């Protein structure tokens, strides 16, 4: 039996994005206090928190183009987060294991969002 979705918090994609955002925020606490690290940290936190926020915002529309647009923004923010994670890894702010685990999570979220967007944009969805 499927669980009834009563709020954006019941969406598995939101739950995963929310947990990853918390993980990224915790990870950023370990960054150095240089100007460069602060810029990357701020961008990472902004983009990673935007993913679940846009899912939540779109859910309030709960149908059609508005929801699809919000999910598209969430997917773009997940991709942006992936870039900041890659940069953080390549310049030594995070280790490979942590990078690979979080990157994998964002890959999964992007796939889930793509699937949701496709379903919303299907002709019978409108």
Chimera marker file (.cmm) of the C-alpha trace (Angstrom):
<marker_set name="trace">
<marker id="1" x="0.000" y="0.000" z="0.000" r="1" g="1" b="0" radius="0.5"/>
<marker id="2" x="1.372" y="3.389" z="-1.005" r="1" g="1" b="0" radius="0.5"/>
<marker id="3" x="1.685" y="6.096" z="1.606" r="1" g="1" b="0" radius="0.5"/>
<marker id="4" x="-0.612" y="9.023" z="0.913" r="1" g="1" b="0" radius="0.5"/>
<marker id="5" x="1.235" y="12.238" z="0.115" r="1" g="1" b="0" radius="0.5"/>
<marker id="6" x="-0.205" y="15.035" z="2.204" r="1" g="1" b="0" radius="0.5"/>
<marker id="7" x="2.673" y="17.510" z="2.050" r="1" g="1" b="0" radius="0.5"/>
<marker id="8" x="5.949" y="18.130" z="0.260" r="1" g="1" b="0" radius="0.5"/>
<marker id="9" x="7.610" y="16.490" z="3.272" r="1" g="1" b="0" radius="0.5"/>
<marker id="10" x="6.121" y="13.164" z="2.184" r="1" g="1" b="0" radius="0.5"/>
<marker id="11" x="7.911" y="13.306" z="-1.183" r="1" g="1" b="0" radius="0.5"/>
<marker id="12" x="10.927" y="10.971" z="-1.190" r="1" g="1" b="0" radius="0.5"/>
<marker id="13" x="12.816" y="13.348" z="-3.488" r="1" g="1" b="0" radius="0.5"/>
<marker id="14" x="12.307" y="16.205" z="-1.003" r="1" g="1" b="0" radius="0.5"/>
<marker id="15" x="13.416" y="13.988" z="1.910" r="1" g="1" b="0" radius="0.5"/>
<marker id="16" x="16.608" y="13.013" z="0.086" r="1" g="1" b="0" radius="0.5"/>
<marker id="17" x="17.334" y="16.612" z="-0.966" r="1" g="1" b="0" radius="0.5"/>
<marker id="18" x="16.714" y="17.859" z="2.578" r="1" g="1" b="0" radius="0.5"/>
<marker id="19" x="19.058" y="15.267" z="4.089" r="1" g="1" b="0" radius="0.5"/>
<marker id="20" x="21.761" y="16.078" z="1.530" r="1" g="1" b="0" radius="0.5"/>
<marker id="21" x="21.400" y="19.809" z="2.237" r="1" g="1" b="0" radius="0.5"/>
<marker id="22" x="21.941" y="19.149" z="5.944" r="1" g="1" b="0" radius="0.5"/>
<marker id="23" x="24.957" y="17.005" z="5.123" r="1" g="1" b="0" radius="0.5"/>
<marker id="24" x="26.466" y="19.684" z="2.876" r="1" g="1" b="0" radius="0.5"/>
<marker id="25" x="25.924" y="22.355" z="5.537" r="1" g="1" b="0" radius="0.5"/>
<marker id="26" x="27.733" y="20.172" z="8.093" r="1" g="1" b="0" radius="0.5"/>
<marker id="27" x="30.533" y="19.514" z="5.609" r="1" g="1" b="0" radius="0.5"/>
<marker id="28" x="30.942" y="23.256" z="4.975" r="1" g="1" b="0" radius="0.5"/>
<marker id="29" x="31.610" y="23.870" z="8.660" r="1" g="1" b="0" radius="0.5"/>
<marker id="30" x="35.028" y="22.261" z="8.103" r="1" g="1" b="0" radius="0.5"/>
<marker id="31" x="36.075" y="24.671" z="5.340" r="1" g="1" b="0" radius="0.5"/>
<marker id="32" x="38.865" y="27.109" z="6.103" r="1" g="1" b="0" radius="0.5"/>
<marker id="33" x="38.089" y="30.762" z="6.741" r="1" g="1" b="0" radius="0.5"/>
<marker id="34" x="39.802" y="32.141" z="3.621" r="1" g="1" b="0" radius="0.5"/>
<marker id="35" x="37.843" y="34.424" z="1.308" r="1" g="1" b="0" radius="0.5"/>
<marker id="36" x="37.850" y="31.744" z="-1.390" r="1" g="1" b="0" radius="0.5"/>
<marker id="37" x="36.542" y="29.068" z="0.964" r="1" g="1" b="0" radius="0.5"/>
<marker id="38" x="33.832" y="31.421" z="2.226" r="1" g="1" b="0" radius="0.5"/>
<marker id="39" x="32.669" y="32.130" z="-1.345" r="1" g="1" b="0" radius="0.5"/>
<marker id="40" x="32.518" y="28.439" z="-2.232" r="1" g="1" b="0" radius="0.5"/>
<marker id="41" x="30.810" y="27.600" z="1.069" r="1" g="1" b="0" radius="0.5"/>
<marker id="42" x="28.164" y="30.290" z="0.540" r="1" g="1" b="0" radius="0.5"/>
<marker id="43" x="27.481" y="29.112" z="-3.004" r="1" g="1" b="0" radius="0.5"/>
<marker id="44" x="27.265" y="25.485" z="-1.881" r="1" g="1" b="0" radius="0.5"/>
<marker id="45" x="24.857" y="26.274" z="0.938" r="1" g="1" b="0" radius="0.5"/>
<marker id="46" x="22.709" y="28.497" z="-1.280" r="1" g="1" b="0" radius="0.5"/>
<marker id="47" x="22.428" y="25.952" z="-4.086" r="1" g="1" b="0" radius="0.5"/>
<marker id="48" x="21.984" y="22.836" z="-1.913" r="1" g="1" b="0" radius="0.5"/>
<marker id="49" x="19.214" y="24.421" z="0.181" r="1" g="1" b="0" radius="0.5"/>
<marker id="50" x="17.511" y="25.691" z="-2.955" r="1" g="1" b="0" radius="0.5"/>
<marker id="51" x="16.880" y="22.112" z="-4.121" r="1" g="1" b="0" radius="0.5"/>
<marker id="52" x="14.440" y="21.067" z="-1.362" r="1" g="1" b="0" radius="0.5"/>
<marker id="53" x="13.080" y="24.634" z="-1.132" r="1" g="1" b="0" radius="0.5"/>
<marker id="54" x="12.069" y="24.619" z="-4.804" r="1" g="1" b="0" radius="0.5"/>
<marker id="55" x="10.555" y="21.151" z="-4.485" r="1" g="1" b="0" radius="0.5"/>
<marker id="56" x="8.473" y="22.426" z="-1.558" r="1" g="1" b="0" radius="0.5"/>
<marker id="57" x="7.491" y="25.616" z="-3.378" r="1" g="1" b="0" radius="0.5"/>
<marker id="58" x="6.498" y="23.708" z="-6.498" r="1" g="1" b="0" radius="0.5"/>
<marker id="59" x="4.471" y="21.216" z="-4.511" r="1" g="1" b="0" radius="0.5"/>
<marker id="60" x="2.172" y="24.011" z="-3.374" r="1" g="1" b="0" radius="0.5"/>
<marker id="61" x="1.136" y="24.402" z="-7.039" r="1" g="1" b="0" radius="0.5"/>
<marker id="62" x="0.854" y="20.602" z="-7.194" r="1" g="1" b="0" radius="0.5"/>
<marker id="63" x="0.206" y="20.428" z="-10.908" r="1" g="1" b="0" radius="0.5"/>
<marker id="64" x="1.053" y="21.569" z="-14.358" r="1" g="1" b="0" radius="0.5"/>
<marker id="65" x="3.635" y="24.019" z="-15.558" r="1" g="1" b="0" radius="0.5"/>
<marker id="66" x="4.189" y="25.858" z="-12.270" r="1" g="1" b="0" radius="0.5"/>
<marker id="67" x="5.146" y="22.640" z="-10.500" r="1" g="1" b="0" radius="0.5"/>
<marker id="68" x="7.234" y="21.497" z="-13.461" r="1" g="1" b="0" radius="0.5"/>
<marker id="69" x="9.086" y="24.841" z="-13.538" r="1" g="1" b="0" radius="0.5"/>
<marker id="70" x="9.885" y="24.651" z="-9.824" r="1" g="1" b="0" radius="0.5"/>
<marker id="71" x="11.186" y="21.098" z="-10.237" r="1" g="1" b="0" radius="0.5"/>
<marker id="72" x="13.294" y="22.229" z="-13.192" r="1" g="1" b="0" radius="0.5"/>
<marker id="73" x="14.820" y="24.951" z="-11.027" r="1" g="1" b="0" radius="0.5"/>
<marker id="74" x="15.471" y="22.364" z="-8.296" r="1" g="1" b="0" radius="0.5"/>
<marker id="75" x="17.209" y="20.126" z="-10.841" r="1" g="1" b="0" radius="0.5"/>
<marker id="76" x="19.374" y="23.038" z="-12.036" r="1" g="1" b="0" radius="0.5"/>
<marker id="77" x="20.290" y="23.869" z="-8.447" r="1" g="1" b="0" radius="0.5"/>
<marker id="78" x="21.239" y="20.217" z="-7.858" r="1" g="1" b="0" radius="0.5"/>
<marker id="79" x="23.536" y="20.439" z="-10.883" r="1" g="1" b="0" radius="0.5"/>
<marker id="80" x="25.036" y="23.681" z="-9.592" r="1" g="1" b="0" radius="0.5"/>
<marker id="81" x="25.604" y="22.036" z="-6.208" r="1" g="1" b="0" radius="0.5"/>
<marker id="82" x="27.357" y="19.190" z="-7.982" r="1" g="1" b="0" radius="0.5"/>
<marker id="83" x="29.740" y="21.689" z="-9.563" r="1" g="1" b="0" radius="0.5"/>
<marker id="84" x="30.591" y="23.363" z="-6.233" r="1" g="1" b="0" radius="0.5"/>
<marker id="85" x="31.154" y="19.920" z="-4.716" r="1" g="1" b="0" radius="0.5"/>
<marker id="86" x="33.504" y="19.005" z="-7.561" r="1" g="1" b="0" radius="0.5"/>
<marker id="87" x="35.444" y="22.228" z="-7.104" r="1" g="1" b="0" radius="0.5"/>
<marker id="88" x="35.607" y="21.670" z="-3.337" r="1" g="1" b="0" radius="0.5"/>
<marker id="89" x="36.956" y="18.178" z="-3.906" r="1" g="1" b="0" radius="0.5"/>
<marker id="90" x="39.482" y="19.189" z="-6.551" r="1" g="1" b="0" radius="0.5"/>
<marker id="91" x="40.972" y="21.963" z="-4.421" r="1" g="1" b="0" radius="0.5"/>
<marker id="92" x="41.112" y="19.779" z="-1.332" r="1" g="1" b="0" radius="0.5"/>
<marker id="93" x="38.273" y="21.104" z="0.846" r="1" g="1" b="0" radius="0.5"/>
<marker id="94" x="36.575" y="17.693" z="0.964" r="1" g="1" b="0" radius="0.5"/>
<marker id="95" x="37.820" y="14.149" z="0.612" r="1" g="1" b="0" radius="0.5"/>
<marker id="96" x="37.075" y="11.763" z="-2.220" r="1" g="1" b="0" radius="0.5"/>
<marker id="97" x="34.815" y="9.447" z="-0.220" r="1" g="1" b="0" radius="0.5"/>
<marker id="98" x="32.613" y="12.295" z="1.001" r="1" g="1" b="0" radius="0.5"/>
<marker id="99" x="32.540" y="13.848" z="-2.460" r="1" g="1" b="0" radius="0.5"/>
<marker id="100" x="31.552" y="10.574" z="-4.167" r="1" g="1" b="0" radius="0.5"/>
<marker id="101" x="28.785" y="9.847" z="-1.641" r="1" g="1" b="0" radius="0.5"/>
<marker id="102" x="27.222" y="13.296" z="-1.869" r="1" g="1" b="0" radius="0.5"/>
<marker id="103" x="27.656" y="13.465" z="-5.654" r="1" g="1" b="0" radius="0.5"/>
<marker id="104" x="25.860" y="10.132" z="-5.953" r="1" g="1" b="0" radius="0.5"/>
<marker id="105" x="22.980" y="11.516" z="-3.901" r="1" g="1" b="0" radius="0.5"/>
<marker id="106" x="22.625" y="14.503" z="-6.213" r="1" g="1" b="0" radius="0.5"/>
<marker id="107" x="22.736" y="12.209" z="-9.262" r="1" g="1" b="0" radius="0.5"/>
<marker id="108" x="19.809" y="10.302" z="-7.779" r="1" g="1" b="0" radius="0.5"/>
<marker id="109" x="17.886" y="13.484" z="-7.009" r="1" g="1" b="0" radius="0.5"/>
<marker id="110" x="18.379" y="14.803" z="-10.552" r="1" g="1" b="0" radius="0.5"/>
<marker id="111" x="17.097" y="11.507" z="-11.967" r="1" g="1" b="0" radius="0.5"/>
<marker id="112" x="14.049" y="11.602" z="-9.677" r="1" g="1" b="0" radius="0.5"/>
<marker id="113" x="13.329" y="15.214" z="-10.603" r="1" g="1" b="0" radius="0.5"/>
<marker id="114" x="13.708" y="14.440" z="-14.317" r="1" g="1" b="0" radius="0.5"/>
<marker id="115" x="11.190" y="11.634" z="-13.976" r="1" g="1" b="0" radius="0.5"/>
<marker id="116" x="8.716" y="13.860" z="-12.140" r="1" g="1" b="0" radius="0.5"/>
<marker id="117" x="9.126" y="16.639" z="-14.721" r="1" g="1" b="0" radius="0.5"/>
<marker id="118" x="8.533" y="14.191" z="-17.584" r="1" g="1" b="0" radius="0.5"/>
<marker id="119" x="5.341" y="12.964" z="-15.969" r="1" g="1" b="0" radius="0.5"/>
<marker id="120" x="4.115" y="16.505" z="-15.352" r="1" g="1" b="0" radius="0.5"/>
<marker id="121" x="4.867" y="17.573" z="-18.898" r="1" g="1" b="0" radius="0.5"/>
<marker id="122" x="3.083" y="14.601" z="-20.457" r="1" g="1" b="0" radius="0.5"/>
<marker id="123" x="0.046" y="15.788" z="-22.481" r="1" g="1" b="0" radius="0.5"/>
<marker id="124" x="-2.399" y="14.028" z="-20.149" r="1" g="1" b="0" radius="0.5"/>
<marker id="125" x="-0.960" y="15.919" z="-17.152" r="1" g="1" b="0" radius="0.5"/>
<marker id="126" x="-2.635" y="19.168" z="-18.257" r="1" g="1" b="0" radius="0.5"/>
<link id1="1" id2="2" r="1" g="1" b="0" radius="0.2"/>
<link id1="2" id2="3" r="1" g="1" b="0" radius="0.2"/>
<link id1="3" id2="4" r="1" g="1" b="0" radius="0.2"/>
<link id1="4" id2="5" r="1" g="1" b="0" radius="0.2"/>
<link id1="5" id2="6" r="1" g="1" b="0" radius="0.2"/>
<link id1="6" id2="7" r="1" g="1" b="0" radius="0.2"/>
<link id1="7" id2="8" r="1" g="1" b="0" radius="0.2"/>
<link id1="8" id2="9" r="1" g="1" b="0" radius="0.2"/>
<link id1="9" id2="10" r="1" g="1" b="0" radius="0.2"/>
<link id1="10" id2="11" r="1" g="1" b="0" radius="0.2"/>
<link id1="11" id2="12" r="1" g="1" b="0" radius="0.2"/>
<link id1="12" id2="13" r="1" g="1" b="0" radius="0.2"/>
<link id1="13" id2="14" r="1" g="1" b="0" radius="0.2"/>
<link id1="14" id2="15" r="1" g="1" b="0" radius="0.2"/>
<link id1="15" id2="16" r="1" g="1" b="0" radius="0.2"/>
<link id1="16" id2="17" r="1" g="1" b="0" radius="0.2"/>
<link id1="17" id2="18" r="1" g="1" b="0" radius="0.2"/>
<link id1="18" id2="19" r="1" g="1" b="0" radius="0.2"/>
<link id1="19" id2="20" r="1" g="1" b="0" radius="0.2"/>
<link id1="20" id2="21" r="1" g="1" b="0" radius="0.2"/>
<link id1="21" id2="22" r="1" g="1" b="0" radius="0.2"/>
<link id1="22" id2="23" r="1" g="1" b="0" radius="0.2"/>
<link id1="23" id2="24" r="1" g="1" b="0" radius="0.2"/>
<link id1="24" id2="25" r="1" g="1" b="0" radius="0.2"/>
<link id1="25" id2="26" r="1" g="1" b="0" radius="0.2"/>
<link id1="26" id2="27" r="1" g="1" b="0" radius="0.2"/>
<link id1="27" id2="28" r="1" g="1" b="0" radius="0.2"/>
<link id1="28" id2="29" r="1" g="1" b="0" radius="0.2"/>
<link id1="29" id2="30" r="1" g="1" b="0" radius="0.2"/>
<link id1="30" id2="31" r="1" g="1" b="0" radius="0.2"/>
<link id1="31" id2="32" r="1" g="1" b="0" radius="0.2"/>
<link id1="32" id2="33" r="1" g="1" b="0" radius="0.2"/>
<link id1="33" id2="34" r="1" g="1" b="0" radius="0.2"/>
<link id1="34" id2="35" r="1" g="1" b="0" radius="0.2"/>
<link id1="35" id2="36" r="1" g="1" b="0" radius="0.2"/>
<link id1="36" id2="37" r="1" g="1" b="0" radius="0.2"/>
<link id1="37" id2="38" r="1" g="1" b="0" radius="0.2"/>
<link id1="38" id2="39" r="1" g="1" b="0" radius="0.2"/>
<link id1="39" id2="40" r="1" g="1" b="0" radius="0.2"/>
<link id1="40" id2="41" r="1" g="1" b="0" radius="0.2"/>
<link id1="41" id2="42" r="1" g="1" b="0" radius="0.2"/>
<link id1="42" id2="43" r="1" g="1" b="0" radius="0.2"/>
<link id1="43" id2="44" r="1" g="1" b="0" radius="0.2"/>
<link id1="44" id2="45" r="1" g="1" b="0" radius="0.2"/>
<link id1="45" id2="46" r="1" g="1" b="0" radius="0.2"/>
<link id1="46" id2="47" r="1" g="1" b="0" radius="0.2"/>
<link id1="47" id2="48" r="1" g="1" b="0" radius="0.2"/>
<link id1="48" id2="49" r="1" g="1" b="0" radius="0.2"/>
<link id1="49" id2="50" r="1" g="1" b="0" radius="0.2"/>
<link id1="50" id2="51" r="1" g="1" b="0" radius="0.2"/>
<link id1="51" id2="52" r="1" g="1" b="0" radius="0.2"/>
<link id1="52" id2="53" r="1" g="1" b="0" radius="0.2"/>
<link id1="53" id2="54" r="1" g="1" b="0" radius="0.2"/>
<link id1="54" id2="55" r="1" g="1" b="0" radius="0.2"/>
<link id1="55" id2="56" r="1" g="1" b="0" radius="0.2"/>
<link id1="56" id2="57" r="1" g="1" b="0" radius="0.2"/>
<link id1="57" id2="58" r="1" g="1" b="0" radius="0.2"/>
<link id1="58" id2="59" r="1" g="1" b="0" radius="0.2"/>
<link id1="59" id2="60" r="1" g="1" b="0" radius="0.2"/>
<link id1="60" id2="61" r="1" g="1" b="0" radius="0.2"/>
<link id1="61" id2="62" r="1" g="1" b="0" radius="0.2"/>
<link id1="62" id2="63" r="1" g="1" b="0" radius="0.2"/>
<link id1="63" id2="64" r="1" g="1" b="0" radius="0.2"/>
<link id1="64" id2="65" r="1" g="1" b="0" radius="0.2"/>
<link id1="65" id2="66" r="1" g="1" b="0" radius="0.2"/>
<link id1="66" id2="67" r="1" g="1" b="0" radius="0.2"/>
<link id1="67" id2="68" r="1" g="1" b="0" radius="0.2"/>
<link id1="68" id2="69" r="1" g="1" b="0" radius="0.2"/>
<link id1="69" id2="70" r="1" g="1" b="0" radius="0.2"/>
<link id1="70" id2="71" r="1" g="1" b="0" radius="0.2"/>
<link id1="71" id2="72" r="1" g="1" b="0" radius="0.2"/>
<link id1="72" id2="73" r="1" g="1" b="0" radius="0.2"/>
<link id1="73" id2="74" r="1" g="1" b="0" radius="0.2"/>
<link id1="74" id2="75" r="1" g="1" b="0" radius="0.2"/>
<link id1="75" id2="76" r="1" g="1" b="0" radius="0.2"/>
<link id1="76" id2="77" r="1" g="1" b="0" radius="0.2"/>
<link id1="77" id2="78" r="1" g="1" b="0" radius="0.2"/>
<link id1="78" id2="79" r="1" g="1" b="0" radius="0.2"/>
<link id1="79" id2="80" r="1" g="1" b="0" radius="0.2"/>
<link id1="80" id2="81" r="1" g="1" b="0" radius="0.2"/>
<link id1="81" id2="82" r="1" g="1" b="0" radius="0.2"/>
<link id1="82" id2="83" r="1" g="1" b="0" radius="0.2"/>
<link id1="83" id2="84" r="1" g="1" b="0" radius="0.2"/>
<link id1="84" id2="85" r="1" g="1" b="0" radius="0.2"/>
<link id1="85" id2="86" r="1" g="1" b="0" radius="0.2"/>
<link id1="86" id2="87" r="1" g="1" b="0" radius="0.2"/>
<link id1="87" id2="88" r="1" g="1" b="0" radius="0.2"/>
<link id1="88" id2="89" r="1" g="1" b="0" radius="0.2"/>
<link id1="89" id2="90" r="1" g="1" b="0" radius="0.2"/>
<link id1="90" id2="91" r="1" g="1" b="0" radius="0.2"/>
<link id1="91" id2="92" r="1" g="1" b="0" radius="0.2"/>
<link id1="92" id2="93" r="1" g="1" b="0" radius="0.2"/>
<link id1="93" id2="94" r="1" g="1" b="0" radius="0.2"/>
<link id1="94" id2="95" r="1" g="1" b="0" radius="0.2"/>
<link id1="95" id2="96" r="1" g="1" b="0" radius="0.2"/>
<link id1="96" id2="97" r="1" g="1" b="0" radius="0.2"/>
<link id1="97" id2="98" r="1" g="1" b="0" radius="0.2"/>
<link id1="98" id2="99" r="1" g="1" b="0" radius="0.2"/>
<link id1="99" id2="100" r="1" g="1" b="0" radius="0.2"/>
<link id1="100" id2="101" r="1" g="1" b="0" radius="0.2"/>
<link id1="101" id2="102" r="1" g="1" b="0" radius="0.2"/>
<link id1="102" id2="103" r="1" g="1" b="0" radius="0.2"/>
<link id1="103" id2="104" r="1" g="1" b="0" radius="0.2"/>
<link id1="104" id2="105" r="1" g="1" b="0" radius="0.2"/>
<link id1="105" id2="106" r="1" g="1" b="0" radius="0.2"/>
<link id1="106" id2="107" r="1" g="1" b="0" radius="0.2"/>
<link id1="107" id2="108" r="1" g="1" b="0" radius="0.2"/>
<link id1="108" id2="109" r="1" g="1" b="0" radius="0.2"/>
<link id1="109" id2="110" r="1" g="1" b="0" radius="0.2"/>
<link id1="110" id2="111" r="1" g="1" b="0" radius="0.2"/>
<link id1="111" id2="112" r="1" g="1" b="0" radius="0.2"/>
<link id1="112" id2="113" r="1" g="1" b="0" radius="0.2"/>
<link id1="113" id2="114" r="1" g="1" b="0" radius="0.2"/>
<link id1="114" id2="115" r="1" g="1" b="0" radius="0.2"/>
<link id1="115" id2="116" r="1" g="1" b="0" radius="0.2"/>
<link id1="116" id2="117" r="1" g="1" b="0" radius="0.2"/>
<link id1="117" id2="118" r="1" g="1" b="0" radius="0.2"/>
<link id1="118" id2="119" r="1" g="1" b="0" radius="0.2"/>
<link id1="119" id2="120" r="1" g="1" b="0" radius="0.2"/>
<link id1="120" id2="121" r="1" g="1" b="0" radius="0.2"/>
<link id1="121" id2="122" r="1" g="1" b="0" radius="0.2"/>
<link id1="122" id2="123" r="1" g="1" b="0" radius="0.2"/>
<link id1="123" id2="124" r="1" g="1" b="0" radius="0.2"/>
<link id1="124" id2="125" r="1" g="1" b="0" radius="0.2"/>
<link id1="125" id2="126" r="1" g="1" b="0" radius="0.2"/>
</marker_set>
